[in-house]
């Protein structure tokens, strides 16, 4: 009797934008291909397919990841957020609105990955993560201002062939300011602050 050939497919369950999706995939299927080809979620774009352009950026457990280098089977059990999951109903995420208002796109192909990265950049910065241009990287130092240099460095993994970088930097800065304002408005006020 010949030995059993191991299966090259698995049934997986992916949590995408808060919704469980179950599918059978070849073990070599990337998350990008699972999203686009198997689940018809075409917001995430295929650019270089080598992890160099950032067009396929999604959030995995709140952190950015290029989905062309992530195997779908390795994403099982993780929280996946794509561009389709950024808005709250008809209300765009502040970063999405800033990209729209400030023309942070031209052809729009890289925009979903740019927006996913920008949202993660804002959260990384707020958490105090330094970048290569951060002057004071000591843990006790406050986060540096989210300057244009900080934004450019932190967004450097996302390429725009149209060259809309000036508008992208402005959109990330505005999105960060609006996100911070929304977060501050949600914080409970102390009695002294309310007085």
C-alpha positions in Angstrom: 0.0 0.0 0.0 1.4 3.4 -1.0 1.8 6.0 1.7 -0.9 8.6 1.8 0.0 11.8 0.0 -0.2 14.8 2.4 -2.9 17.2 1.6 -1.8 20.6 0.2 -5.1 22.3 1.0 -6.7 23.3 4.3 -10.0 24.7 5.3 -9.3 28.0 7.2 -11.4 30.6 8.9 -10.3 34.2 8.5 -11.7 37.1 10.6 -11.8 39.9 8.1 -13.3 43.3 9.0 -15.1 41.7 12.0 -16.7 38.9 9.9 -15.6 35.3 9.8 -15.0 33.9 6.4 -14.3 30.2 5.8 -12.6 28.9 2.7 -10.4 26.1 1.5 -7.0 27.2 0.3 -3.8 25.8 -1.1 -1.1 26.1 1.7 0.9 28.3 -0.7 -1.9 30.9 -1.2 -1.0 34.3 0.0 -3.4 36.4 2.0 -3.5 38.9 -0.9 -4.7 36.2 -3.3 -7.2 34.8 -0.8 -8.7 38.2 -0.4 -8.8 39.2 -4.0 -9.3 35.9 -5.9 -11.2 33.8 -3.4 -13.2 36.4 -1.4 -13.7 39.1 -4.1 -12.3 41.8 -1.8 -10.5 43.8 -4.4 -9.8 46.9 -2.4 -6.4 45.5 -1.5 -4.2 45.9 -4.6 -1.6 43.6 -6.1 1.4 45.8 -7.1 4.8 44.2 -7.2 3.8 40.9 -5.5 7.2 41.0 -3.8 6.6 43.1 -0.7 8.3 46.2 -2.0 5.5 48.6 -3.0 3.0 48.5 -0.1 -0.1 48.5 -2.4 -1.3 45.3 -0.7 -0.9 46.6 2.9 -3.6 45.4 5.4 -3.7 45.4 9.2 -3.1 42.2 11.0 -4.0 42.5 14.7 -3.8 46.3 14.2 -0.3 46.2 12.7 0.5 46.8 9.1 1.5 43.9 6.9 2.1 43.4 3.2 -0.4 40.7 2.4 1.5 39.4 -0.7 4.2 38.0 1.7 1.7 36.7 4.3 0.3 33.1 3.8 -3.4 32.9 4.2 -3.1 29.9 6.5 -0.8 31.9 8.8 -3.5 34.6 9.1 -6.0 32.2 10.6 -7.1 33.4 14.1 -5.8 36.9 13.5 -7.9 40.1 13.1 -7.5 41.2 9.5 -8.6 44.7 8.5 -8.7 45.7 4.9 -9.6 49.1 3.3 -13.2 47.8 3.1 -13.3 47.7 6.9 -12.0 51.2 7.6 -15.2 53.2 7.4 -18.0 53.1 10.0 -21.1 52.7 7.9 -21.3 55.8 5.7 -18.7 57.7 7.9 -15.2 57.5 6.4 -12.3 57.0 8.7 -10.6 60.4 9.3 -7.6 59.3 7.2 -9.8 58.2 4.3 -11.6 61.6 4.5 -8.2 63.5 4.6 -7.0 61.6 1.5 -10.2 62.5 -0.3 -10.1 66.2 0.8 -6.4 66.8 0.1 -6.1 64.8 -3.1 -3.8 62.2 -1.5 -4.1 60.1 -4.6 -4.0 60.4 -8.3 -4.7 57.1 -10.1 -5.8 55.7 -6.7 -4.2 52.3 -7.2 -1.8 52.6 -4.2 -4.4 54.5 -2.0 -5.9 51.5 -0.1 -2.4 50.4 1.0 -1.4 54.0 1.8 -4.5 54.5 4.0 -4.0 51.2 5.8 -0.3 52.1 6.4 -1.2 55.7 7.5 -3.7 54.4 10.1 -1.0 52.1 11.5 1.6 54.9 11.4 -0.7 57.1 13.5 -1.2 54.4 16.1 2.5 53.5 16.2 3.4 57.2 16.7 0.8 57.6 19.4 2.2 54.6 21.2 5.7 56.2 21.2 7.4 54.0 18.6 10.5 55.8 17.2 11.4 55.9 13.6 14.7 56.3 11.8 14.4 60.1 12.0 13.3 60.3 15.6 15.9 62.4 17.5 15.3 61.0 21.1 14.5 57.3 21.1 14.7 56.8 24.8 11.6 55.0 26.1 10.9 57.7 28.6 10.9 60.4 25.9 7.6 61.7 24.7 6.6 60.8 21.1 8.1 63.4 18.7 5.8 65.7 16.8 4.4 63.9 13.8 6.4 66.1 11.4 6.5 65.8 7.6 9.9 64.1 8.0 8.5 61.6 10.5 5.5 60.9 8.2 7.7 60.4 5.1 10.0 58.0 7.0 7.2 56.0 8.5 5.3 55.8 5.2 8.4 54.9 3.1 7.3 51.4 2.5 4.4 52.6 0.4 5.2 53.7 -3.1 3.1 56.0 -5.3 3.9 55.8 -9.0 2.0 59.0 -9.6 4.1 60.9 -7.1 1.3 62.3 -4.9 3.7 62.3 -1.9 3.2 65.9 -0.9 -0.6 65.4 -0.7 -0.1 62.0 1.1 2.0 63.6 3.8 -0.6 66.3 4.3 -3.4 63.8 4.4 -1.6 61.6 7.0 -0.9 64.7 9.1 -4.6 65.8 9.0 -5.8 62.3 9.6 -3.5 62.1 12.7 -4.8 65.4 14.1 -8.4 64.4 13.6 -7.9 60.9 15.0 -6.2 62.5 18.1 -9.1 65.0 18.5 -11.6 62.1 18.3 -9.6 60.1 20.8 -9.3 63.1 23.2 -13.1 63.8 22.9 -13.8 60.1 24.0 -11.6 60.3 27.1 -13.4 60.9 30.4 -12.7 64.3 31.8 -11.4 64.7 35.3 -13.4 66.9 37.7 -10.6 69.6 37.5 -10.7 69.6 33.7 -14.5 69.8 33.6 -14.5 72.8 36.1 
